[in-house]
């Protein structure tokens, strides 16, 4: 799976998502739950806004000095015994991973949840090379059993699958129990145990790399990350080049926000730190540790006007509050990065021409910006991207451009506006049923609006006429 996993037209993706009532209910339930927990947990942190400002400054400092911290991280990681590689794009990262797998004659691997490996399409590349891949995060395991169904959320990827569907999916893996969540979880644990013990390679992402020590960190809730990093003899870590922090003090500042913003909890269940392969006096851990640091378009973002997007800590807070995500769900975006952060990030990584509709998948209400723990101005970026798409790159259709130019002329001229309203009122009356244009009317140009909602009729008496009359009655101009 690469960044864009669904090539269908945006409108078709959205229509399919809107028709899926279960997905809507799942998203609504999750958003309401996460938001309720977040409100309560943030209320207990009086210095929340100060923490946000501090975190934003830390991330900006790292981006301003990224070359220095990447070099420091790589140097210290190698001193600790790790092997560090830099990959300019997804192909280089995948090729390097396959080379490592072949060098240890790996036939199977266990994976902890990783957006970075999703981004570069690692799973299918390994499978094509003869490696058996097992996702060990419970949600990712569910999606793998569901024929590698795409994730719908960056933190809770199987949000769109309920326990009844999961029971059926587990049945294909030998499960014979009920849809009880406890039973399902126990089966998943038993199912994965042998995979952990037999795997040749453990694959993880990296939430943050600590420059001063060469340490990689992993945030999980299920403990699978510990198994992936402790049991296989070889560990391969995939890290986006911007996922660096200077030291543990900065890590502490970010972690004060990360879990609270993500799922409304004080702390995560497991927070793992790994510095090189296991030492001579250590019982568990890999004999080899490989860290692949990936650019994949990040340098271009860093050089441009949207560099603040690289502050992102992948908490999912913007998804949890977004009204558009609530309705079109994660799959409506067609990208592994959905929601407001994905609507900004995806075009930057794959090109505006390949994701030109995503910046328009927003109400520009600003809730995402208000909720971002590192203060990324998401709605402002979306507005700016729209301007680039329409005015600079001219990627929208000529017909759409003509409609907006005509509307602009009419709305900027009082004479044209007045004439238009005089014509519109009787035309709307002809098309109406009672006092509304009903949503069953198929009207050219307006059909996307009228096919899904009623349109109120224009009043026969206009405000400006009333205002003129009112002013005259008062003796004004």
C-alpha positions in Angstrom: 0.0 0.0 0.0 1.3 3.4 -1.0 0.1 6.8 0.1 -2.8 6.8 -2.4 -4.5 3.4 -2.2 -7.8 4.2 -4.0 -7.6 5.7 -7.5 -11.3 6.1 -8.0 -12.5 9.7 -8.5 -12.9 11.6 -5.3 -16.7 12.1 -5.8 -17.2 8.3 -6.3 -15.2 7.6 -3.1 -17.2 10.1 -1.1 -20.5 8.7 -2.5 -19.5 5.2 -1.5 -18.5 6.4 2.0 -21.7 8.3 2.5 -23.7 5.2 1.6 -22.1 3.2 4.3 -24.2 3.7 7.4 -22.1 1.5 9.6 -18.9 3.4 9.0 -20.7 6.7 9.8 -21.9 5.2 13.1 -18.5 3.9 13.9 -16.8 7.2 13.2 -19.4 9.2 15.2 -19.1 6.9 18.2 -15.3 7.1 18.1 -15.2 10.8 17.7 -17.7 11.4 20.5 -15.8 9.0 22.8 -12.4 10.4 22.0 -13.6 14.0 22.2 -15.4 13.5 25.6 -12.3 11.8 27.1 -10.0 14.6 25.7 -12.1 17.4 27.2 -12.0 15.7 30.6 -8.2 15.0 30.4 -7.3 18.4 29.1 -9.4 20.1 31.8 -7.0 18.5 34.3 -3.9 20.2 32.7 -4.1 23.9 33.5 -0.9 24.5 31.4 -2.3 22.8 28.3 -1.8 25.8 26.1 1.6 26.4 27.4 2.5 22.8 26.6 1.2 23.2 23.1 3.3 26.3 22.5 6.4 24.6 23.9 5.8 21.5 21.7 5.4 23.7 18.6 8.7 25.5 19.4 10.5 22.2 19.9 9.3 20.9 16.6 10.2 24.1 14.8 13.6 24.1 16.4 14.2 20.5 15.1 13.0 21.4 11.6 15.3 24.5 11.6 18.3 22.3 12.5 17.2 19.0 11.0 20.5 18.2 9.3 22.4 18.6 12.6 20.0 16.4 14.6 19.8 13.7 11.9 23.6 13.5 11.8 23.8 13.4 15.6 21.1 10.7 15.8 22.8 8.6 13.2 26.2 8.9 14.8 24.9 8.0 18.3 22.8 5.1 16.9 25.8 3.7 15.2 27.9 4.1 18.3 25.3 2.0 20.1 25.7 -0.7 17.5 22.8 0.0 15.1 23.2 0.3 11.3 21.7 3.5 9.9 20.7 4.0 6.3 19.2 7.1 4.5 16.6 6.6 1.8 15.5 9.4 -0.5 12.2 7.8 -1.5 9.9 4.8 -1.0 11.8 2.7 -3.6 15.2 3.2 -1.9 13.7 2.4 1.5 12.0 -0.8 0.3 15.1 -1.9 -1.7 17.2 -1.4 1.4 14.8 -3.4 3.6 14.7 -6.3 1.1 18.5 -6.3 1.0 18.6 -6.6 4.8 16.0 -9.4 4.8 17.9 -11.3 2.2 21.2 -10.9 4.1 19.7 -12.8 7.1 17.8 -15.2 4.9 14.5 -14.0 6.4 11.4 -15.9 5.5 9.0 -14.3 7.9 8.6 -11.1 9.9 6.3 -9.7 12.6 5.3 -6.0 12.4 4.3 -3.4 14.9 1.9 -0.7 13.6 3.7 1.7 11.4 2.4 4.5 9.2 5.8 4.8 7.6 5.7 1.2 6.3 2.2 1.9 5.0 3.5 5.0 3.2 6.3 3.1 1.3 4.2 0.0 0.6 6.5 -2.3 2.5 4.1 -5.2 3.2 3.4 -6.1 -0.4 7.0 -5.6 -1.5 8.1 -8.1 1.1 5.4 -10.6 0.2 6.4 -10.3 -3.5 9.9 -11.1 -2.4 8.8 -14.3 -0.7 8.6 -13.1 2.9 5.6 -13.9 5.1 4.4 -10.8 6.8 2.3 -10.8 10.0 0.8 -7.6 11.4 0.7 -7.9 15.2 -1.2 -4.7 16.2 -4.7 -6.1 16.7 -6.4 -3.6 14.4 -3.8 -4.1 11.7 -4.1 -7.9 12.1 -7.9 -7.5 11.5 -7.3 -5.5 8.3 -4.7 -8.0 7.1 -7.2 -10.9 7.6 -9.7 -8.7 5.7 -7.6 -8.9 2.6 -5.4 -6.0 3.6 -8.3 -3.6 3.9 -7.1 0.0 4.1 -7.0 1.7 7.5 -9.7 4.3 8.2 -7.8 6.2 11.0 -4.1 6.8 11.7 -4.4 5.7 15.3 -7.4 3.2 15.3 -7.1 1.8 11.8 -9.9 -0.9 12.1 -12.4 1.6 13.3 -14.8 0.5 10.6 -15.0 -3.1 11.6 -17.2 -4.3 14.4 -16.9 -7.5 16.6 -19.3 -9.5 14.3 -17.2 -8.8 11.2 -14.1 -9.5 13.2 -15.5 -12.8 14.4 -16.0 -13.9 10.8 -12.5 -12.7 9.8 -11.0 -14.6 12.7 -12.9 -17.7 11.6 -10.8 -17.8 8.5 -7.8 -18.1 10.8 -9.3 -20.9 12.8 -11.4 -19.1 15.4 -14.5 -20.9 16.6 -15.7 -18.7 19.5 -18.3 -16.0 19.9 -18.2 -12.3 19.1 -17.3 -11.5 22.7 -14.4 -9.0 22.7 -12.5 -10.9 25.4 -12.7 -14.2 23.5 -11.6 -12.5 20.3 -8.6 -10.9 22.0 -7.5 -14.1 23.7 -7.6 -15.8 20.3 -5.6 -13.0 18.7 -3.0 -13.4 21.4 -2.8 -17.2 20.9 -2.7 -16.8 17.2 0.2 -14.3 17.3 2.3 -16.1 19.9 3.9 -18.6 17.6 4.4 -15.9 14.9 6.5 -13.9 17.4 8.6 -16.9 18.4 9.3 -18.0 14.8 9.8 -14.7 13.1 13.2 -14.0 11.6 12.8 -10.2 11.6 10.8 -7.7 13.6 9.7 -4.5 11.9 8.6 -1.3 13.6 8.1 2.3 13.0 9.5 5.0 15.2 7.5 7.6 17.0 10.5 9.7 17.8 14.3 9.3 17.5 16.3 10.8 20.3 19.4 12.6 18.8 21.6 12.7 21.8 21.5 9.0 22.4 20.5 7.4 19.1 17.4 5.9 20.8 14.2 5.0 19.0 10.9 5.1 20.7 7.7 3.2 20.2 4.2 4.0 21.6 1.8 1.1 21.7 -1.2 -0.1 23.8 -1.1 -3.8 23.3 2.5 -4.9 24.1 3.0 -6.3 20.7 5.7 -3.7 20.1 7.7 -5.2 22.9 7.5 -8.7 21.4 8.4 -7.4 17.9 11.5 -5.7 19.3 12.6 -8.3 21.9 12.2 -11.7 20.2 13.4 -11.7 16.5 17.1 -11.7 16.0 17.0 -8.9 13.5 15.1 -5.6 13.9 14.4 -3.1 11.1 13.1 0.3 12.1 11.5 2.7 9.7 11.6 6.4 10.6 10.5 9.5 8.8 13.4 12.0 8.7 11.4 14.6 10.6 10.6 12.3 13.5 13.6 13.5 15.6 13.8 15.2 19.0 17.0 16.6 20.5 16.9 14.9 23.9 14.7 13.2 26.5 13.5 16.5 28.0 12.0 17.3 24.7 10.5 13.8 24.4 8.9 14.4 27.8 7.3 17.6 26.6 5.9 16.0 23.5 4.6 12.9 25.5 2.7 15.2 27.8 0.5 16.0 24.8 0.6 13.0 22.5 -1.6 10.5 24.2 -3.9 13.0 25.7 -4.5 14.6 22.3 -4.7 11.2 20.6 -7.2 9.1 22.7 -7.8 11.2 25.7 -5.7 9.2 28.1 -2.9 10.3 30.5 -0.4 7.7 29.4 -0.1 4.9 26.9 0.0 1.3 28.0 3.5 0.7 26.6 6.3 3.1 25.9 9.4 1.3 24.6 12.9 2.8 24.1 15.5 1.0 22.1 19.2 1.9 21.8 21.1 -0.4 19.5 21.0 -4.2 19.5 21.1 -6.2 22.7 24.3 -6.0 24.8 26.3 -9.0 26.0 24.7 -8.9 29.4 21.1 -8.5 28.1 18.7 -11.4 27.8 16.4 -10.2 25.1 16.6 -7.9 22.1 17.8 -8.2 18.5 21.3 -9.2 17.6 21.1 -6.8 14.7 19.3 -3.4 14.6 18.8 -1.5 11.3 17.3 2.0 11.1 16.1 3.3 7.8 15.6 7.0 7.8 13.3 8.1 4.9 12.8 11.3 3.1 10.1 10.5 0.5 9.3 14.1 -0.3 9.9 15.6 3.2 12.9 17.7 2.0 10.7 19.4 -0.5 8.1 20.1 2.2 10.8 21.4 4.5 11.9 23.9 1.8 8.4 25.2 1.1 5.7 27.3 2.7 4.0 24.3 4.3 7.0 23.2 6.4 4.9 23.5 9.6 3.1 20.4 8.5 6.3 18.5 9.4 5.6 19.4 13.1 2.9 16.7 12.9 3.2 14.0 15.6 0.5 11.7 14.1 -1.8 11.8 17.1 -5.0 11.9 15.1 -6.5 14.7 17.1 -7.6 16.6 13.9 -9.4 13.5 12.7 -11.3 13.2 16.0 -12.8 16.6 15.7 -13.3 17.0 11.9 -16.9 17.2 10.7 -16.0 16.2 7.1 -14.0 13.1 8.3 -17.1 12.3 10.4 -19.2 12.0 7.2 -16.9 10.8 4.5 -14.9 8.5 6.8 -11.3 7.7 6.4 -11.8 5.8 3.1 -13.4 8.9 1.4 -9.9 10.4 1.3 -8.4 7.5 -0.5 -5.1 8.1 1.3 -3.4 6.4 4.2 -3.4 9.9 5.7 -7.0 10.9 6.1 -8.7 13.8 7.8 -7.3 17.4 7.9 -3.7 16.4 8.3 -4.0 14.0 5.4 -5.8 16.6 3.3 -2.8 18.9 3.7 0.0 16.3 3.7 -1.1 14.0 0.8 -1.0 16.6 -2.0 2.4 17.7 -0.7 3.7 14.1 -1.0 2.1 12.9 -4.2 1.6 16.2 -6.0 -1.4 18.5 -6.2 -2.4 17.1 -9.6 -2.8 13.6 -7.9 -4.8 14.8 -4.9 -6.4 18.1 -6.0 -9.7 17.5 -4.3 -8.4 16.8 -0.8 -7.8 20.4 0.2 -11.5 21.0 -0.6 -12.6 18.3 1.8 -12.9 20.8 4.7 -15.4 23.3 6.0 -12.5 25.5 7.1 -14.1 25.7 10.5 -10.7 25.7 12.2 -11.5 23.0 14.8 -8.5 21.0 13.5 -6.1 23.9 14.1 -7.6 24.5 17.6 -7.1 20.8 18.5 -3.6 20.2 17.1 -1.2 19.7 20.0 1.7 21.3 18.0 -0.4 24.2 16.7 -0.2 23.4 12.9 -2.5 26.0 11.2 -4.3 23.2 9.2 -7.3 25.2 8.0 -5.1 28.1 6.8 -2.9 25.6 4.9 -6.0 24.0 3.3 -7.2 27.5 2.2 -3.8 28.3 0.7 -3.6 24.9 -1.1 -7.0 25.7 -2.7 -5.6 28.9 -3.9 -2.6 27.1 -5.4 -4.7 24.5 -7.1 -7.2 27.0 -8.6 -5.1 30.1 -9.3 -1.5 29.0 -9.7 -1.8 25.4 -11.2 -5.3 25.9 -12.7 -6.1 22.2 -12.0 -9.9 22.6 -11.8 -12.1 22.1 -14.8 -12.7 25.0 -17.2 -16.4 24.6 -16.7 -16.0 25.0 -12.9 -13.7 27.9 -13.4 -16.3 29.6 -15.7 -19.0 29.1 -13.2 -17.0 30.8 -10.4 -15.9 33.6 -12.7 -19.5 34.3 -13.7 -20.5 34.1 -10.0 -17.7 36.5 -9.1 -18.8 39.0 -11.7 -22.4 38.8 -10.5 -21.5 39.1 -6.8 -19.1 42.0 -7.4 -21.6 44.2 -9.4 -24.7 45.6 -7.7 -26.4 46.0 -11.1 -25.8 42.4 -12.1 -26.6 41.0 -8.7 -29.9 42.9 -8.7 -30.8 41.7 -12.2 -29.8 38.1 -11.2 -32.1 38.1 -8.2 -35.0 39.4 -10.2 -34.6 36.5 -12.7 -33.9 33.9 -10.0 -37.0 34.3 -8.0 -39.6 33.4 -10.7 -37.3 30.6 -12.1 -37.0 29.1 -8.6 -40.8 29.3 -8.2 -41.3 27.3 -11.4 -38.9 24.6 -10.2 -40.4 24.4 -6.7 -42.8 22.2 -4.9 -44.5 24.5 -2.3 -42.0 26.7 -0.6 -38.9 24.7 -1.5 -37.0 23.1 -4.4 -37.2 19.5 -3.2 -34.2 17.2 -3.2 -35.7 14.9 -5.9 -35.3 17.6 -8.6 -32.5 17.0 -11.1 -31.4 20.5 -12.0 -28.3 21.1 -14.2 -25.4 22.9 -12.4 -27.3 22.6 -9.1 -27.9 18.9 -9.1 -25.1 18.1 -6.6 -26.8 20.4 -4.2 -30.5 19.6 -4.9 -30.0 15.9 -5.1 -29.2 15.7 -1.4 -31.1 18.6 0.2 -34.0 21.0 -0.2 -33.3 24.5 -1.3 -35.3 27.4 0.1 -37.0 29.7 -2.3 -35.7 33.3 -2.7 -38.1 35.7 -1.1 -40.0 38.0 -3.4 -39.2 41.0 -1.2 -35.4 41.7 -1.1 -33.6 43.2 1.8 -32.2 46.1 -0.1 -35.7 47.1 -1.3 -37.0 47.0 2.3 -33.9 48.9 3.5 -34.4 51.7 0.9 -38.1 52.0 1.8 -37.3 51.9 5.6 -34.7 54.7 5.2 -37.1 56.9 3.2 -39.8 56.5 5.8 -37.2 57.6 8.5 -36.3 60.6 6.3 -32.9 59.2 5.4 -31.2 58.7 2.1 
